[in-house]
């Protein structure tokens, strides 16, 4: 059973055989394993605890897997409230994007109860090629923030290097091949010309993608602050996002 505020994705999935839920609460009442994918901490909390939320209908012994990129303290706080209702909550962040989902090659970073993880693992395997149980509740969220930090700082480096080469007269496709063959090789740089187009294909457009990345970097910086760990690369990338993504305005 699936539910979303937007009708278009639900229509696609129901055409493939899924049942359409009328609310998050109905999903909770229907499923033993509930997978939640929204944008940020506030949306996660609303979908779980708000009016018509998942926990209003969730059954005892069910598992709620949060795939959204959120702060680990949010995961831990929500898990305590879910536990009081007899529901296990785990953080199960993913990497690989739309392409990885279609290719069933997503990477799952999971934290929380091992038994709950093992119950969900066959479901995760339908879209994931690499599924890691990293330890206690919140470790999946921590791994995702660290992972995204590396990706976005890499985007800053690729953006500067590719722009330098392109503006100085080197063909961008040829430069991608050079980078792929050299020590600067990375998934970000390998397909830089495609990366530049992602913002236009994103559901809420270039501004939406920029806001999403800004949010991820903000969470990473908050975690670094909590640990008294300076993250200057993350801070600089956040400040230069418009340049990196080539977003106007």
C-alpha positions in Angstrom: 0.0 0.0 0.0 1.3 3.5 -0.9 0.4 7.0 0.1 1.7 10.4 -1.1 0.3 13.9 -1.1 0.9 13.9 -4.9 -1.4 11.8 -7.0 1.0 11.2 -9.9 3.4 8.8 -8.2 0.5 6.9 -6.6 -1.2 6.5 -10.0 2.0 5.0 -11.3 2.3 2.5 -8.4 -1.3 1.5 -8.4 -1.1 0.8 -12.1 1.7 -1.7 -11.1 -0.5 -3.4 -8.5 -0.1 -1.4 -5.3 -3.1 -0.4 -3.2 -3.7 3.4 -2.7 -3.9 4.5 0.9 -6.0 7.5 1.8 -3.7 8.7 4.6 -0.5 7.9 6.4 -2.6 6.5 9.2 -4.1 3.9 6.8 -0.6 2.8 5.8 0.2 2.3 9.5 -2.9 0.2 10.0 -2.2 -1.9 6.8 1.5 -2.7 7.1 3.9 -4.7 9.2 6.8 -2.8 7.7 6.2 0.9 7.1 8.7 2.8 4.9 8.8 6.6 5.2 10.4 8.9 2.6 9.9 12.7 3.0 12.2 15.7 2.9 13.2 16.8 6.4 12.9 16.3 10.2 9.7 18.3 10.5 7.9 16.3 7.8 9.0 13.0 9.3 7.5 14.1 12.6 4.3 15.3 11.0 3.8 12.1 9.0 4.4 9.9 12.1 2.7 11.9 14.9 0.4 14.4 13.1 -3.3 14.2 12.5 -3.8 11.2 10.3 -0.2 10.1 11.0 1.3 6.6 10.8 1.3 5.9 14.6 -2.5 6.6 14.9 -3.1 3.3 13.1 0.2 1.3 13.5 -0.1 -2.2 14.9 1.9 -3.6 17.8 5.1 -5.2 16.6 5.3 -3.3 13.3 8.5 -1.6 12.1 8.8 1.9 10.9 11.8 2.5 8.7 12.7 6.2 8.2 14.6 6.7 4.9 14.7 10.5 5.1 18.0 12.3 5.7 17.5 13.7 9.2 19.5 14.5 12.4 20.3 11.4 14.5 18.8 13.0 17.6 15.4 13.3 15.7 15.6 9.5 15.0 16.3 8.7 18.7 13.5 11.0 20.0 10.9 9.6 17.6 12.0 6.1 18.3 11.2 6.5 22.0 7.7 7.8 21.3 7.1 4.9 18.8 8.4 2.4 21.3 5.8 3.5 23.8 3.1 2.5 21.2 4.8 -0.9 20.6 6.3 0.1 17.3 10.0 -0.3 16.4 11.6 2.6 14.6 14.9 2.3 12.7 16.8 4.8 10.6 17.4 3.3 7.1 18.9 6.1 5.0 19.6 5.3 1.3 22.0 6.6 -1.3 21.8 6.1 -5.1 18.9 8.3 -6.1 16.3 7.6 -8.7 18.8 5.8 -11.0 19.8 3.5 -8.2 16.2 2.7 -7.3 15.4 1.7 -10.8 18.6 -0.4 -11.1 18.0 -1.9 -7.6 21.5 -0.8 -6.6 20.8 1.5 -3.7 23.0 1.6 -0.7 21.2 1.3 2.7 22.7 2.6 5.9 20.7 1.3 8.8 20.8 1.9 12.5 18.7 0.4 15.3 17.4 -2.9 16.6 19.0 -5.8 14.8 15.8 -7.9 14.9 13.8 -5.1 13.3 16.6 -4.6 10.7 16.5 -8.3 9.8 12.7 -8.2 9.4 13.1 -5.3 6.9 16.1 -6.6 5.1 14.2 -8.7 2.4 12.1 -5.5 1.6 15.2 -3.4 1.4 16.9 -6.0 -0.9 14.2 -5.3 -3.5 15.9 -2.0 -4.3 19.3 -2.2 -2.6 22.5 -4.0 -3.6 24.4 -3.0 -0.5 22.7 -3.1 2.9 24.7 -2.2 6.0 23.6 -2.5 9.6 25.9 0.0 11.3 24.9 -0.3 14.9 22.7 1.6 17.4 19.8 3.8 16.5 21.0 7.0 14.7 24.1 5.4 13.1 22.3 5.2 9.8 21.5 8.9 9.9 25.1 9.8 10.9 26.5 7.7 8.0 24.2 9.4 5.5 25.2 12.9 6.7 28.9 12.0 6.5 28.3 10.4 3.1 26.4 13.4 1.7 29.1 15.8 3.0 31.7 13.9 1.0 29.5 14.0 -2.1 28.7 17.7 -1.9 32.3 18.8 -1.1 33.3 16.7 -4.1 30.7 18.5 -6.2 32.5 21.8 -5.3 35.8 20.5 -6.4 34.4 19.0 -9.6 32.5 22.3 -10.4 35.7 24.4 -10.0 37.9 22.0 -12.0 35.5 21.4 -14.8 34.6 25.1 -15.1 38.3 26.0 -15.3 38.9 23.5 -18.1 35.8 24.4 -20.0 36.3 28.1 -19.9 39.9 27.7 -20.9 38.9 25.8 -24.0 38.9 22.1 -23.1 35.9 20.1 -24.3 33.9 19.1 -21.3 33.3 15.5 -22.5 37.0 15.1 -23.1 37.7 16.5 -19.6 35.4 14.0 -18.1 37.4 11.2 -19.8 40.6 12.7 -18.5 39.3 12.9 -14.9 38.0 9.3 -15.1 41.4 8.1 -16.1 43.3 10.2 -13.6 43.6 10.5 -9.8 40.7 13.0 -9.7 38.2 10.2 -10.7 34.9 10.2 -8.8 31.3 9.4 -9.6 30.5 13.1 -9.3 33.2 14.1 -11.8 32.7 11.2 -14.2 29.3 12.4 -15.2 29.6 16.1 -14.6 27.6 17.1 -17.6 24.7 14.9 -16.4 25.1 16.2 -12.9 24.6 19.8 -14.2 21.2 18.7 -15.6 19.9 17.1 -12.4 18.6 20.4 -11.0 16.2 20.8 -13.9 14.8 17.3 -13.6 14.3 17.6 -9.8 10.7 17.5 -8.7 10.7 21.0 -7.2 13.2 22.4 -9.6 16.7 23.9 -9.1 15.7 25.9 -6.0 14.2 22.8 -4.5 17.4 20.8 -5.0 19.5 23.6 -3.6 17.3 23.7 -0.5 17.6 20.0 -0.1 21.4 20.0 -0.3 21.5 23.0 2.0 19.5 21.2 4.6 21.7 18.1 4.4 24.8 20.2 4.9 23.2 22.2 7.7 22.5 18.9 9.5 26.1 17.8 9.0 27.4 21.1 10.4 25.0 20.8 13.4 26.4 17.3 14.1 29.9 18.6 13.8 29.1 21.4 16.2 27.7 18.9 18.7 31.0 17.0 18.5 33.2 20.2 18.5 34.5 19.1 15.1 35.2 21.8 12.5 33.9 21.0 9.0 35.2 24.0 6.9 34.7 22.1 3.6 31.0 21.6 4.3 30.5 25.2 5.4 32.2 26.5 2.3 30.2 24.2 0.0 27.0 25.3 1.6 27.9 29.0 1.1 28.7 28.4 -2.6 25.8 26.1 -3.5 24.3 28.5 -6.1 27.7 28.5 -7.9 28.1 24.8 -7.7 24.6 24.0 -9.0 24.6 26.9 -11.4 21.3 28.2 -10.0 20.3 31.8 -10.8 18.8 34.3 -8.4 
